[in-house]
Amino acid sequence: MTSILVGLDGSLRGECALAWAVARAKVTQASLTLITVVDPSIVRVTGLSVDTARQTAENLLRAHRVTLAKSEPELEVRTQVAEDAFIDAVVDAVPGNDLVVVGSHKGATLAETIGGAKGLKVSLAVDVPVVVVPANWSDQAANGAVVVGVGPDDVSDAAVRFGAETAAATGVPLQLVSVWGVPALLARPAEAMGGGLSPVRDEFEQRLSAWEAQLIELHPGLHIETKTVEGSPAKALSDVAAQAGLLVLGTHARGAVGRALFGSVTHGVLSRLTVPTVVVPNR
């Protein structure tokens, strides 16, 4: 990893995103690019001028650079002020970066509650992993396990690899979790034909075992746990990861359509965000 792009807005959620990104950069020896976005359409509503807002953003970034130069003198830090809508500005700034980190905007406005978290929308428009950090995160929770949601197809393959590399680099356990369930409409016929729902669970367990064997070869010494859970994927993954250090999810969606029709599981997890969550595109 060479560079991490961090979205800052002067809020607590931005501070938490930066703290997480700094910790990650120290482990991966990455540099940081700090970006603050000035959205002219929002600024005008406040009665301020765009020039004033831009100067405020530049002052914010300058203060962060001074602080980081004192606390992390070996860390390379760049800054950027962009004038555009937040999501478009961050997406445009992604080239040259390997990871995007933003703070949780969950529930910030009614429009966001309806339309989904900004972090998710960014993740569905870029080709690099996006980390969404909750506003109450602290580095004391950073040493928990890395939990990866493993789906029934290849959507989570890149997420599993990202999770394993992160767990190995930080020396924490890796937990692979598959959530399965069959709609009630299909469950009864399946039981009537014999075998019940066991084959469904067995298929998920076999996939987890295959991943475990592969990752043990790639990362000798990495402690790996596997778990299958029956239930709602978003709720089950959130519950399992409640005490984790990181939750990792995969996604296929991309581009304009993806921004509108984002994955319900990822959206469900981010809507109840409790731990830093990485959305990894399966490329």
C-alpha positions as CSV (number, residue, x, y, z in Angstrom):
1,M,0.0,0.0,0.0
2,T,1.4,3.4,-0.9
3,S,-1.2,6.1,-0.1
4,I,-4.4,6.5,2.0
5,L,-7.0,9.1,1.1
6,V,-8.7,10.5,4.2
7,G,-11.8,12.7,4.1
8,L,-11.9,15.4,6.7
9,D,-14.6,18.0,7.5
10,G,-13.7,19.4,10.9
11,S,-16.1,17.1,12.8
12,L,-15.5,14.3,15.3
13,R,-16.2,11.7,12.7
14,G,-13.4,13.2,10.6
15,E,-11.0,13.1,13.6
16,C,-11.8,9.4,14.1
17,A,-11.2,8.7,10.4
18,L,-7.8,10.4,10.6
19,A,-6.8,8.5,13.8
20,W,-7.7,5.2,12.1
21,A,-5.9,6.1,8.9
22,V,-2.7,7.1,10.8
23,A,-2.7,3.8,12.7
24,R,-3.1,1.9,9.4
25,A,-0.4,4.0,7.7
26,K,2.1,3.1,10.4
27,V,1.4,-0.6,9.9
28,T,1.5,-0.5,6.1
29,Q,4.1,2.2,5.7
30,A,1.7,4.2,3.6
31,S,1.5,8.0,3.1
32,L,-1.6,10.0,3.8
33,T,-3.5,12.4,1.5
34,L,-5.9,14.5,3.5
35,I,-8.8,16.0,1.6
36,T,-11.4,18.5,2.7
37,V,-14.3,19.2,0.4
38,V,-16.0,22.6,-0.1
39,D,-19.4,22.1,-1.7
40,P,-20.4,25.5,-3.1
41,S,-24.1,24.6,-3.1
42,I,-24.0,24.0,0.6
43,V,-21.7,26.9,1.5
44,R,-24.0,29.4,-0.2
45,V,-27.0,28.3,2.0
46,T,-24.9,29.2,5.1
47,G,-24.4,32.8,3.9
48,L,-20.6,32.4,3.7
49,S,-18.6,32.9,0.6
50,V,-16.8,30.0,-1.1
51,D,-13.5,31.8,-0.7
52,T,-14.1,32.0,3.1
53,A,-15.0,28.3,3.3
54,R,-12.0,27.4,1.3
55,Q,-9.7,29.3,3.6
56,T,-11.3,27.6,6.6
57,A,-10.6,24.2,4.9
58,E,-7.0,25.1,4.2
59,N,-6.5,26.2,7.8
60,L,-8.0,22.9,9.0
61,L,-5.6,20.9,6.8
62,R,-2.6,23.0,7.8
63,A,-3.4,22.4,11.5
64,H,-3.5,18.6,10.9
65,R,-0.2,18.7,9.0
66,V,1.5,20.5,11.9
67,T,0.1,18.1,14.5
68,L,1.1,15.1,12.5
69,A,4.6,16.4,11.8
70,K,5.1,16.5,15.6
71,S,3.5,13.2,16.5
72,E,4.4,11.2,13.4
73,P,7.5,12.8,11.9
74,E,8.2,9.8,9.6
75,L,4.7,9.9,8.1
76,E,4.4,11.6,4.7
77,V,1.3,13.8,4.5
78,R,-0.2,15.6,1.6
79,T,-3.3,17.9,1.6
80,Q,-5.9,18.9,-0.9
81,V,-9.0,21.1,-0.9
82,A,-11.6,20.3,-3.5
83,E,-14.7,22.3,-4.6
84,D,-17.5,19.9,-5.5
85,A,-20.1,17.7,-4.0
86,F,-18.5,15.5,-1.3
87,I,-18.9,12.1,-3.1
88,D,-17.8,13.4,-6.5
89,A,-14.8,15.2,-5.0
90,V,-13.6,12.1,-3.2
91,V,-14.1,9.8,-6.2
92,D,-12.1,12.2,-8.4
93,A,-9.3,12.2,-5.8
94,V,-9.0,8.4,-5.6
95,P,-6.5,7.8,-8.4
96,G,-3.1,7.3,-6.9
97,N,-4.5,6.1,-3.6
98,D,-5.0,2.5,-2.5
99,L,-7.5,3.0,0.3
100,V,-10.1,5.6,1.2
101,V,-11.1,6.4,4.8
102,V,-14.1,8.5,5.8
103,G,-16.0,9.1,9.0
104,S,-19.4,7.8,9.6
105,H,-22.1,10.1,8.4
106,K,-24.9,7.8,9.6
107,G,-28.0,9.7,10.5
108,A,-26.5,13.1,9.8
109,T,-29.6,14.2,7.9
110,L,-32.9,12.8,6.9
111,A,-31.8,12.7,3.3
112,E,-28.8,10.6,4.2
113,T,-30.9,8.2,6.3
114,I,-33.0,7.7,3.2
115,G,-30.3,7.8,0.6
116,G,-27.6,5.8,2.4
117,A,-24.2,6.6,4.0
118,K,-21.7,8.6,2.0
119,G,-19.0,6.0,2.7
120,L,-21.1,3.4,1.0
121,K,-21.9,5.6,-2.0
122,V,-18.1,6.3,-2.4
123,S,-17.3,2.6,-2.2
124,L,-19.7,1.8,-5.0
125,A,-18.1,4.3,-7.3
126,V,-14.4,3.5,-6.9
127,D,-12.0,0.5,-7.4
128,V,-10.2,0.6,-4.1
129,P,-11.4,-0.4,-0.6
130,V,-13.3,2.2,1.4
131,V,-13.2,2.3,5.2
132,V,-16.1,3.9,7.2
133,V,-15.1,4.7,10.7
134,P,-17.8,5.4,13.4
135,A,-17.7,8.7,15.2
136,N,-17.2,7.0,18.6
137,W,-14.2,4.9,17.5
138,S,-11.0,5.0,19.7
139,D,-7.7,3.2,19.1
140,Q,-8.3,1.2,22.3
141,A,-10.7,-0.9,20.2
142,A,-8.1,-1.4,17.4
143,N,-6.7,-4.7,18.6
144,G,-9.8,-6.8,18.2
145,A,-10.2,-9.5,15.6
146,V,-10.7,-8.8,11.9
147,V,-14.1,-10.2,10.9
148,V,-14.9,-10.9,7.2
149,G,-18.3,-11.5,5.8
150,V,-18.0,-14.4,3.4
151,G,-20.8,-14.8,0.8
152,P,-21.9,-17.8,-1.3
153,D,-20.2,-16.5,-4.5
154,D,-17.0,-14.7,-5.4
155,V,-18.3,-11.2,-4.2
156,S,-16.2,-11.6,-1.0
157,D,-13.0,-13.0,-2.4
158,A,-11.1,-9.8,-2.4
159,A,-12.5,-8.9,1.0
160,V,-11.2,-12.2,2.4
161,R,-7.8,-11.5,1.1
162,F,-7.8,-8.0,2.4
163,G,-9.0,-9.2,5.8
164,A,-6.3,-11.9,6.0
165,E,-3.5,-9.5,5.0
166,T,-4.7,-7.0,7.6
167,A,-5.0,-9.6,10.4
168,A,-1.5,-11.0,9.6
169,A,0.1,-7.5,9.5
170,T,-1.5,-6.4,12.8
171,G,-1.1,-9.8,14.6
172,V,-4.8,-10.2,15.4
173,P,-7.1,-13.2,14.8
174,L,-9.1,-13.5,11.5
175,Q,-12.7,-14.6,11.8
176,L,-14.5,-15.7,8.6
177,V,-18.3,-15.5,9.0
178,S,-21.0,-16.7,6.6
179,V,-24.6,-15.8,7.2
180,W,-27.1,-18.1,5.6
181,G,-30.9,-18.4,5.5
182,V,-33.7,-19.6,3.3
183,P,-36.9,-17.6,2.8
184,A,-39.9,-19.2,4.5
185,L,-41.5,-19.8,1.1
186,L,-38.7,-22.2,0.2
187,A,-37.9,-23.6,3.7
188,R,-41.0,-25.7,4.1
189,P,-40.7,-27.4,0.6
190,A,-37.0,-28.1,1.3
191,E,-37.9,-29.8,4.6
192,A,-40.7,-31.7,2.9
193,M,-38.3,-33.2,0.3
194,G,-36.0,-34.5,3.0
195,G,-32.7,-33.2,4.3
196,G,-34.1,-30.0,5.6
197,L,-31.8,-27.0,5.5
198,S,-28.6,-28.8,6.4
199,P,-27.3,-28.9,2.9
200,V,-27.5,-25.1,2.8
201,R,-25.5,-24.8,6.0
202,D,-23.0,-27.5,4.8
203,E,-22.3,-25.6,1.6
204,F,-21.3,-22.5,3.5
205,E,-19.2,-24.4,6.0
206,Q,-17.3,-26.1,3.1
207,R,-16.6,-22.8,1.5
208,L,-15.2,-21.4,4.8
209,S,-13.1,-24.5,5.3
210,A,-11.6,-24.1,1.8
211,W,-10.7,-20.5,2.5
212,E,-9.2,-21.5,5.9
213,A,-6.9,-24.0,4.2
214,Q,-5.8,-21.5,1.5
215,L,-5.1,-18.7,4.0
216,I,-3.1,-20.9,6.3
217,E,-0.7,-21.6,3.4
218,L,-0.5,-17.9,2.6
219,H,-0.2,-16.6,6.1
220,P,1.5,-19.3,8.4
221,G,0.8,-18.6,12.0
222,L,-2.3,-16.6,11.4
223,H,-5.1,-17.6,13.8
224,I,-8.3,-18.3,11.8
225,E,-11.7,-19.0,13.1
226,T,-14.8,-19.8,11.0
227,K,-18.4,-19.5,11.8
228,T,-21.8,-19.9,10.1
229,V,-24.8,-18.1,11.3
230,E,-28.4,-18.5,10.3
231,G,-30.4,-15.2,10.1
232,S,-30.4,-11.8,8.5
233,P,-27.0,-11.0,7.1
234,A,-26.7,-7.4,8.1
235,K,-27.8,-7.9,11.7
236,A,-25.9,-11.1,12.1
237,L,-22.6,-9.6,10.8
238,S,-23.1,-6.5,12.9
239,D,-23.7,-8.7,16.0
240,V,-20.7,-10.9,15.4
241,A,-18.4,-7.9,14.8
242,A,-19.6,-5.8,17.7
243,Q,-16.4,-6.5,19.7
244,A,-14.1,-6.8,16.6
245,G,-11.4,-4.3,15.5
246,L,-12.5,-4.3,11.9
247,L,-15.4,-5.7,9.7
248,V,-14.7,-6.4,6.1
249,L,-17.3,-6.8,3.4
250,G,-17.2,-7.3,-0.4
251,T,-19.2,-5.7,-3.1
252,H,-19.7,-6.0,-6.9
253,A,-21.5,-2.8,-7.6
254,R,-19.9,0.0,-9.6
255,G,-20.6,3.3,-11.3
256,A,-23.8,5.4,-11.4
257,V,-26.2,2.4,-11.2
258,G,-24.2,1.1,-8.2
259,R,-24.5,4.4,-6.4
260,A,-28.3,4.1,-6.5
261,L,-28.8,0.3,-6.2
262,F,-26.2,-0.4,-3.5
263,G,-26.0,-3.8,-1.8
264,S,-28.6,-4.2,0.9
265,V,-26.3,-6.1,3.2
266,T,-23.6,-3.5,3.2
267,H,-26.1,-0.7,3.5
268,G,-27.7,-2.5,6.5
269,V,-24.4,-2.9,8.2
270,L,-23.4,0.7,7.7
271,S,-26.7,1.9,9.0
272,R,-26.0,0.3,12.3
273,L,-22.2,1.0,12.2
274,T,-20.4,0.0,15.5
275,V,-16.8,-0.8,14.3
276,P,-14.7,0.4,11.4
277,T,-16.0,-1.3,8.3
278,V,-14.2,-1.8,5.0
279,V,-16.1,-2.2,1.7
280,V,-13.8,-4.0,-0.7
281,P,-14.6,-4.1,-4.4
282,N,-14.1,-7.6,-6.0
283,R,-11.9,-6.8,-8.9
